[in-house]
Structure formats: C-alpha cells, structure tokens
C-alpha cells in the first residue's frame, strides 16, 4: 500500500476560516497512477513549476479530481477548525502547529485498515515542518513509532520529499488545495461525488 499526503491550512483570522487540513490518497498500484497523472500534466510542463495555488494551472485542478474519481484508490481527508482545538495545542498564545499536524496525521492513518498489508509506504510533502532536517527526522520517527505500535504486523516506511521531487505528491497537492477550498467556502458538493471512495474526518480534536 502507498499513501500520499499533503496539507493545506490557514492560520490567519483576516484570511477566512482558520483551519488545518490534510488530504491525499491510498493506492496499491502507484505506478499506474503515476503514469496516468504524467499524461494528464504533460501539456502543462515548461510554463513553470506545477503547483496547485498557481492560477495558471487551474485546469489541472478539475483533471486531478476526475483522475482520482476514476482510479482504484481511497481518498483521505481530515480537517480541524483552529478555534475548536484544545488549549493543550497552544504554547502561550501560539499554536503548536507541529504537534497538531502530527496528531491529525495519526488520526487519519489510524482510520485505515493498515494491518491488512505487509508493507505500507507513506509519502508526505516536506513543506509543512519547521526545523529543517532535524524537524523532518523527528516527525518521521514519531509517526513511524505510532504506526508500528498500532499495526504490529505491518512494515512501514515514512518519507518526506518536496512536492517537486514526486509527481504523486504534486497530485496530492492539487487534491489537498481543492478540498481546502471546499472546507473554507463551505461548498462540499465535491465530497458527495467522491463519497464511496472517501475517508473523511471532521474536527477530531
């Protein structure tokens, strides 16, 4: 099993609803999905680095959702409203984003039947972590320890490459940004279209 995740969030009151959301997909045959996404994105190569927040790549947004709707995979999503987070996630008046992100990731992965697989490869976009390399190593260590303690018969690998190094992280970026907009604007029709494939968790903390 292969799991690809990316985050989208807003922590500023003047920019709309304050939320943190983690989204992506779990897929057995990531090679087939990678080949399909490569074909979809081919005509957009060369303009500049493909990124979901860049308006020039807006046509890819719809294509990314169409692709995951057709492919054999599970779609994953968890979101949390900042105002409903317990006080233990704040240091003085500052949000402990790393703690929040780690725990939301744990909650999302715990809802999957990972014990059914011998090996699970988890790939998470590296942009979210503070502290550079040390922060990344700590994040991977804590997440892997949690998974190994809860799914003892499964072997896990946790990787945190930048989105530019893997086009399936790029695909997860489009999915995450699309879902973030749906949560932010309270227009969740997209989820009903994907409901048979969707594992969705709202405000778990």
Phi, psi and omega in degrees: 000140179235130182237129180238126184228150175215159182244153170219140184202161171224123180248006184251127184299327184278004180242028176099197183300131180274109182219158168237130180224140178238129187217160177166216184203158174242127186218139177283309183261081181286339178295315179296318179295320179299318179295320180292317179293325177300320179291321181296318186273355190303316184285352179263354182290139175103341179290307169184181184300129182291126181209139187296330183277355180273119186299336180295339180257018179305322178300334179288338182300307180298320181295325179294319180290321177299320181295312181291335176292330181270330188279156179278095181200170173251136180262134188242137180204132171224139175220152182222129174282128186300320183294345181256011179279139177300154183298339181294347178268006180241139172251110191059246178250010184256133178291132173277085187297321182297316178297316179298313182297315180299314183289324175295322177296317178300315181299316181296312182292330181292342179278354180266152179273064186290340179292350178280352185244146178286317181229139176230125178254120182249125181238121184234132179305136187280353189293339191283342191264139172273165173086006175059223186299319181296315178301320180295316180295320179294318179299311181298319181297314181294318181293317180295319178298318178299314182294317181294328178285333183260339179228077194291338183267000184251139175266132184241143165234138180235119181237145182229068178279162172290153183300333182289348184264352183211120184289343175282332169292323175300316177297317177298326178297316178295317179297314182296316180294324178294315179294320178303315179297322179295316177294317184297319184263002181054041175239090191254025179301327182300328182288325179294329178289334183252011194301328182286344179253353194264128168253109189233133180234125182247127175047063183280348185266000000 
